[in-house]
Amino acid sequence: MRRDTLVVWPNGNIVLRFKADNPGIWLFHCHIEWHVTSGLMATFVEAPLELQKTIAIPQDHFDVCTAGDVPVAGNAAANTQNLLDLKGQNTPPRPLPGGFTTRGIVAFVFSCIAGVLGVCVVAWYGLAGPTGGESDFQEDYDLVTSEASRALPDALARANGTETE
């Protein structure tokens, strides 16, 4: 089996010619997810009569469809007499309204307010001076570092065996 990936440049197209000799249901799709959700996908059913000879749909699949009131015969509108008559088929949801809705504007405003408040709190905290506890820490730090700097030469001398009295 040969697998190829093609790049289609903006406003471009590609013409594919292939030999369909492998019975099955094949998905032809774009590898970018939002392209797929926008409809850049196709299903090829190769040799449907051959498939019917070799594949059987399990009964539990029919049972689930029947329980969910999903038709199991006919076309998309469950019409078994005239397969070209699609009256009664499921319809897609209405398109989203254009522009911003009131709820969208309110959500956007509150998100901006929360973001600005967050930045202000971080700036206020960062620009605030020591609150008192920091000065105690600095004194302790200075004390420890001065003791360590005095003790270091003695420790090195003991380690080298050259202690001086």
C-alpha atoms as a printed R data frame, in Angstrom:
    type eleno elety resid chain resno       x       y       z
1   ATOM     1    CA   MET     A     1   0.000   0.000   0.000
2   ATOM     2    CA   ARG     A     2   1.332   3.431  -0.874
3   ATOM     3    CA   ARG     A     3   0.521   6.403   1.350
4   ATOM     4    CA   ASP     A     4   1.069   9.953   0.253
5   ATOM     5    CA   THR     A     5   0.517  13.331   1.827
6   ATOM     6    CA   LEU     A     6   0.057  16.318  -0.437
7   ATOM     7    CA   VAL     A     7   0.280  20.017   0.329
8   ATOM     8    CA   VAL     A     8  -2.460  22.158  -1.191
9   ATOM     9    CA   TRP     A     9  -1.445  25.805  -1.231
10  ATOM    10    CA   PRO     A    10  -4.036  28.551  -0.572
11  ATOM    11    CA   ASN     A    11  -6.466  28.923  -3.482
12  ATOM    12    CA   GLY     A    12  -4.885  25.848  -5.067
13  ATOM    13    CA   ASN     A    13  -6.177  22.446  -6.007
14  ATOM    14    CA   ILE     A    14  -4.950  18.958  -6.723
15  ATOM    15    CA   VAL     A    15  -6.482  16.428  -9.075
16  ATOM    16    CA   LEU     A    16  -6.077  12.865  -7.871
17  ATOM    17    CA   ARG     A    17  -6.475   9.836 -10.067
18  ATOM    18    CA   PHE     A    18  -6.330   6.456  -8.449
19  ATOM    19    CA   LYS     A    19  -7.278   2.877  -9.116
20  ATOM    20    CA   ALA     A    20  -9.990   1.802  -6.689
21  ATOM    21    CA   ASP     A    21  -9.567  -1.952  -6.438
22  ATOM    22    CA   ASN     A    22  -9.635  -2.498  -2.688
23  ATOM    23    CA   PRO     A    23 -13.226  -2.976  -1.453
24  ATOM    24    CA   GLY     A    24 -13.980  -1.062   1.679
25  ATOM    25    CA   ILE     A    25 -15.017   2.260   3.106
26  ATOM    26    CA   TRP     A    26 -12.166   4.739   2.922
27  ATOM    27    CA   LEU     A    27 -11.913   8.142   4.548
28  ATOM    28    CA   PHE     A    28 -10.246  10.883   2.506
29  ATOM    29    CA   HIS     A    29  -9.427  13.794   4.785
30  ATOM    30    CA   CYS     A    30  -7.233  16.761   5.568
31  ATOM    31    CA   HIS     A    31  -4.777  16.385   8.452
32  ATOM    32    CA   ILE     A    32  -5.694  19.748   9.957
33  ATOM    33    CA   GLU     A    33  -8.527  19.232  12.440
34  ATOM    34    CA   TRP     A    34 -10.439  22.437  11.825
35  ATOM    35    CA   HIS     A    35 -10.345  21.748   8.089
36  ATOM    36    CA   VAL     A    36 -12.080  18.433   8.759
37  ATOM    37    CA   THR     A    37 -14.759  20.120  10.861
38  ATOM    38    CA   SER     A    38 -15.223  22.615   8.012
39  ATOM    39    CA   GLY     A    39 -16.003  19.786   5.620
40  ATOM    40    CA   LEU     A    40 -12.688  18.943   3.964
41  ATOM    41    CA   MET     A    41 -13.383  15.248   4.178
42  ATOM    42    CA   ALA     A    42 -14.938  12.605   1.941
43  ATOM    43    CA   THR     A    43 -15.888   8.963   2.312
44  ATOM    44    CA   PHE     A    44 -15.256   6.614  -0.603
45  ATOM    45    CA   VAL     A    45 -17.251   3.393  -0.684
46  ATOM    46    CA   GLU     A    46 -15.360   1.108  -3.025
47  ATOM    47    CA   ALA     A    47 -17.248  -1.901  -4.415
48  ATOM    48    CA   PRO     A    48 -20.350  -1.759  -2.196
49  ATOM    49    CA   LEU     A    49 -21.784  -4.960  -3.702
50  ATOM    50    CA   GLU     A    50 -18.579  -6.829  -2.830
51  ATOM    51    CA   LEU     A    51 -18.799  -5.443   0.698
52  ATOM    52    CA   GLN     A    52 -22.356  -6.712   1.074
53  ATOM    53    CA   LYS     A    53 -21.163 -10.214   0.211
54  ATOM    54    CA   THR     A    54 -18.383 -10.239   2.797
55  ATOM    55    CA   ILE     A    55 -19.556  -8.045   5.685
56  ATOM    56    CA   ALA     A    56 -22.609  -8.506   7.896
57  ATOM    57    CA   ILE     A    57 -23.881  -5.841  10.287
58  ATOM    58    CA   PRO     A    58 -24.280  -7.289  13.806
59  ATOM    59    CA   GLN     A    59 -27.833  -7.446  15.153
60  ATOM    60    CA   ASP     A    60 -26.964  -5.341  18.210
61  ATOM    61    CA   HIS     A    61 -26.224  -2.424  15.848
62  ATOM    62    CA   PHE     A    62 -29.762  -2.634  14.476
63  ATOM    63    CA   ASP     A    63 -31.138  -2.905  18.025
64  ATOM    64    CA   VAL     A    64 -29.368   0.289  19.120
65  ATOM    65    CA   CYS     A    65 -30.653   2.189  16.078
66  ATOM    66    CA   THR     A    66 -34.194   0.962  16.640
67  ATOM    67    CA   ALA     A    67 -34.048   1.924  20.333
68  ATOM    68    CA   GLY     A    68 -32.834   5.413  19.378
69  ATOM    69    CA   ASP     A    69 -35.527   5.812  16.696
70  ATOM    70    CA   VAL     A    70 -32.873   5.916  13.959
71  ATOM    71    CA   PRO     A    71 -34.053   4.355  10.690
72  ATOM    72    CA   VAL     A    72 -32.131   1.296   9.510
73  ATOM    73    CA   ALA     A    73 -33.484   1.098   5.952
74  ATOM    74    CA   GLY     A    74 -33.807   3.468   3.035
75  ATOM    75    CA   ASN     A    75 -32.061   6.742   2.367
76  ATOM    76    CA   ALA     A    76 -31.228   9.594   4.772
77  ATOM    77    CA   ALA     A    77 -34.958  10.294   5.176
78  ATOM    78    CA   ALA     A    78 -35.771   6.589   5.700
79  ATOM    79    CA   ASN     A    79 -37.561   6.532   2.337
80  ATOM    80    CA   THR     A    80 -37.414   3.011   0.901
81  ATOM    81    CA   GLN     A    81 -39.629   3.615  -2.163
82  ATOM    82    CA   ASN     A    82 -38.006   6.623  -3.850
83  ATOM    83    CA   LEU     A    83 -34.379   6.831  -2.777
84  ATOM    84    CA   LEU     A    84 -34.022  10.298  -4.348
85  ATOM    85    CA   ASP     A    85 -36.768  11.780  -2.140
86  ATOM    86    CA   LEU     A    86 -35.061  13.321   0.896
87  ATOM    87    CA   LYS     A    87 -38.099  15.010   2.465
88  ATOM    88    CA   GLY     A    88 -37.998  14.456   6.213
89  ATOM    89    CA   GLN     A    89 -34.257  13.979   6.563
90  ATOM    90    CA   ASN     A    90 -32.403  15.435   9.530
91  ATOM    91    CA   THR     A    91 -31.427  19.051   9.093
92  ATOM    92    CA   PRO     A    92 -28.267  20.658  10.421
93  ATOM    93    CA   PRO     A    93 -28.457  23.237  13.215
94  ATOM    94    CA   ARG     A    94 -28.978  26.866  12.269
95  ATOM    95    CA   PRO     A    95 -25.818  28.897  11.623
96  ATOM    96    CA   LEU     A    96 -24.448  30.971  14.473
97  ATOM    97    CA   PRO     A    97 -25.483  34.629  14.407
98  ATOM    98    CA   GLY     A    98 -23.036  37.003  12.774
99  ATOM    99    CA   GLY     A    99 -20.997  39.390  14.905
100 ATOM   100    CA   PHE     A   100 -21.044  39.554  18.684
101 ATOM   101    CA   THR     A   101 -24.056  38.602  20.768
102 ATOM   102    CA   THR     A   102 -24.925  40.345  24.016
103 ATOM   103    CA   ARG     A   103 -23.728  37.363  26.039
104 ATOM   104    CA   GLY     A   104 -20.460  37.341  24.092
105 ATOM   105    CA   ILE     A   105 -19.875  41.039  24.726
106 ATOM   106    CA   VAL     A   106 -20.571  40.645  28.459
107 ATOM   107    CA   ALA     A   107 -18.215  37.655  28.690
108 ATOM   108    CA   PHE     A   108 -15.521  39.567  26.790
109 ATOM   109    CA   VAL     A   109 -15.828  42.632  29.065
110 ATOM   110    CA   PHE     A   110 -15.608  40.569  32.266
111 ATOM   111    CA   SER     A   111 -12.643  38.619  30.879
112 ATOM   112    CA   CYS     A   112 -10.832  41.882  30.112
113 ATOM   113    CA   ILE     A   113 -11.610  43.257  33.581
114 ATOM   114    CA   ALA     A   114 -10.301  40.065  35.211
115 ATOM   115    CA   GLY     A   115  -7.135  40.205  33.093
116 ATOM   116    CA   VAL     A   116  -6.438  43.865  33.887
117 ATOM   117    CA   LEU     A   117  -7.061  43.279  37.608
118 ATOM   118    CA   GLY     A   118  -4.690  40.311  37.545
119 ATOM   119    CA   VAL     A   119  -1.921  42.363  35.933
120 ATOM   120    CA   CYS     A   120  -2.510  45.204  38.429
121 ATOM   121    CA   VAL     A   121  -2.248  42.837  41.409
122 ATOM   122    CA   VAL     A   122   0.996  41.357  40.093
123 ATOM   123    CA   ALA     A   123   2.430  44.853  39.504
124 ATOM   124    CA   TRP     A   124   1.277  46.081  42.947
125 ATOM   125    CA   TYR     A   125   2.842  43.052  44.633
126 ATOM   126    CA   GLY     A   126   6.069  43.390  42.665
127 ATOM   127    CA   LEU     A   127   6.438  47.129  43.299
128 ATOM   128    CA   ALA     A   128   5.602  46.938  47.016
129 ATOM   129    CA   GLY     A   129   8.588  47.393  49.301
130 ATOM   130    CA   PRO     A   130   9.606  45.167  52.197
131 ATOM   131    CA   THR     A   131   6.826  44.650  54.716
132 ATOM   132    CA   GLY     A   132   9.054  44.121  57.743
133 ATOM   133    CA   GLY     A   133   9.703  40.402  57.583
134 ATOM   134    CA   GLU     A   134  12.202  40.835  54.775
135 ATOM   135    CA   SER     A   135  14.542  43.025  56.877
136 ATOM   136    CA   ASP     A   136  14.749  40.323  59.582
137 ATOM   137    CA   PHE     A   137  15.624  37.833  56.888
138 ATOM   138    CA   GLN     A   138  18.376  40.101  55.556
139 ATOM   139    CA   GLU     A   139  19.921  40.445  59.026
140 ATOM   140    CA   ASP     A   140  19.861  36.666  59.537
141 ATOM   141    CA   TYR     A   141  21.366  36.155  56.090
142 ATOM   142    CA   ASP     A   142  24.166  38.640  56.771
143 ATOM   143    CA   LEU     A   143  24.907  36.963  60.121
144 ATOM   144    CA   VAL     A   144  25.076  33.471  58.619
145 ATOM   145    CA   THR     A   145  27.232  34.528  55.686
146 ATOM   146    CA   SER     A   146  29.687  36.417  57.902
147 ATOM   147    CA   GLU     A   147  30.021  33.404  60.246
148 ATOM   148    CA   ALA     A   148  30.485  31.099  57.278
149 ATOM   149    CA   SER     A   149  33.153  33.320  55.762
150 ATOM   150    CA   ARG     A   150  35.089  33.273  59.062
151 ATOM   151    CA   ALA     A   151  34.697  29.513  59.520
152 ATOM   152    CA   LEU     A   152  35.685  28.588  55.966
153 ATOM   153    CA   PRO     A   153  39.479  29.124  56.268
154 ATOM   154    CA   ASP     A   154  39.544  27.086  59.511
155 ATOM   155    CA   ALA     A   155  37.586  24.245  57.901
156 ATOM   156    CA   LEU     A   156  39.896  24.216  54.881
157 ATOM   157    CA   ALA     A   157  42.957  24.165  57.115
158 ATOM   158    CA   ARG     A   158  41.586  21.214  59.121
159 ATOM   159    CA   ALA     A   159  40.786  19.359  55.904
160 ATOM   160    CA   ASN     A   160  44.323  19.880  54.616
161 ATOM   161    CA   GLY     A   161  45.895  18.972  57.949
162 ATOM   162    CA   THR     A   162  47.571  22.373  58.264
163 ATOM   163    CA   GLU     A   163  45.748  23.685  61.318
164 ATOM   164    CA   THR     A   164  47.118  26.846  62.753
165 ATOM   165    CA   GLU     A   165  46.578  27.874  66.338
